[in-house]
Amino acid sequence: MESNRTSSLFLYILIGCLIWSNIISGQSESILDSLNYYYQKAEKPKNDDDSLEAYTFYSHKKADNLRDGDTLNAISNLRMIVICQIDLALYIEAEASAVEALDLLDRMRNSEITNVAVSKEYRNGIYNDLGIIYRALNNYENALKTYNAALLLTNDTESKNSLYMNIANVYMDLGKYERAREKYELVYQNRLLSNNQRKIASALDNLGFAQGKLNEPTAVDNMLRALKIRIDENENSKIYTSYKHLSEYYLDRKELTLAKKYADLGYEATVGQNVTYKLDALSVLINLSTDSLAINYIKLNDSIQASNQREENKYAYQRYNVEKEQKRTLEAELKSEKERSNRLLAQYLGATLFIGGIFLFFFFRAKHKKEKIQEIYKVETRISRKIHDEVANDVYHIMSMIQSKTNMTNDIIDNLEVIYEKTRDISKESSAIEVDEDFDELLNDLLLSYKNEQVNIITKNISKINWKLLNSDKKTALYRALQELMTNMKKHSKASLVALTFLQKNSKLTVNYNDNGIGCNLSKNNGLNNAENRIHTINGTITFESEPNRGFKAQITV
């Protein structure tokens, strides 16, 4: 049966690449001769010595490749090593070499394989080699698995034909003759289109052999047609296979004369061929022998060899798959851990930047607000000083001059005195306030300053407040706001009683203002607007409530 030990395309690529690389160095002719020589030794060995010689050559080449870091050529030479080991029936060693080639292919960086098709061709060939090895080791499950894996990696029609043939061979070994016949029939029909007589003969011979197992009438005709093509093509290595299939066909039918005839012809066809063919031909002849001892010896020897193969088989391909899966899992875990670390780092940095941004926003906003408040206070203080130093003093000076004139009326003097008091009040309202010490006394003095014979001022809990919990800006704003409320009361409300209640809960202070004045339809004047603006600058709240004849209420929270 056909084994298709290597991919022809792969071998041509290998030879072409090596020839081209050495043409550049001026050694093309000798290298070409050397490569052709060892290629023939590996691909068409006449004996074990040829395979050993080729094996030694390619082993040295592989070692040189690995030393030079030339992974791709190391894989190519490993494939040639596998061919030699299969020829020598060193299946365990061949399996290890094939797995080594797969491992090298897996470890190669993408940049080292410039052509995806070349990468697939290498892997396809290695899987095909493993299929041949596992079939020889009677590991049919893995043989089918690797052949099917190879099928997925090629679109070449003839490569697929060879793989279908190999899969059919495994089905024949398993006694699944119908499935084998279907594959052989498919390959035969495909190859009829190619007009390659040798490949047609291979498919036809195997098809006939499978048909014989199924007792189909065309079986012998197909095998004989294939034999004729092989004889015409002088394909000596395949002529033996045809004779062997014909011998087995007649042996199945107990036609021992014809079985013996084709067995003898098969043995004669092995003259000058690989010793493996001769051993196989002798085994066929012994099975046809009437010598029971010889037959029992062959059966026992085959049984021992099969047992030894199963014992020695370490299933390197399965180890490769396990190690590959473990490596893939480890890489996935490392990648996942790295991604998780990067994600956590990004989240941490993002959170840090976000929190930092918020902090800076509020810091600069508070700083800006504080600077704005301080600037307002400075302006107010400057205005107050200017009113006091210039306007009030000038008015006072005029009043003094007028008083020295006897003919001036008292009304003018009274009016000027009113102006003087107003400017003094404005100065007082805008002057600088020392709020850091004894603020409760300062505030109490302010409120009680509005008390007179017509207006009674009542304060509650002002001395119980922990004023240290309020910063200077809040104290100043509160002082000015209350000053605005009291001034508004004095000017507009006509109240006779004003009550102010101070309440503190934790760091929050609430001031409730109530008077019994005439009230109003609530419309904020400049004074109330000023009070509201001052409280808002320190993020506090102030509300007003009033109706005609129902007094006036306000609540401040800071």
Beta strands, then each sheet from edge to edge (+ up, - down):
strand 1: 456-460
strand 2: 497-505
strand 3: 508-515
strand 4: 541-546
strand 5: 552-557
sheet 1: 1+ 2+ 3- 5+ 4-
end
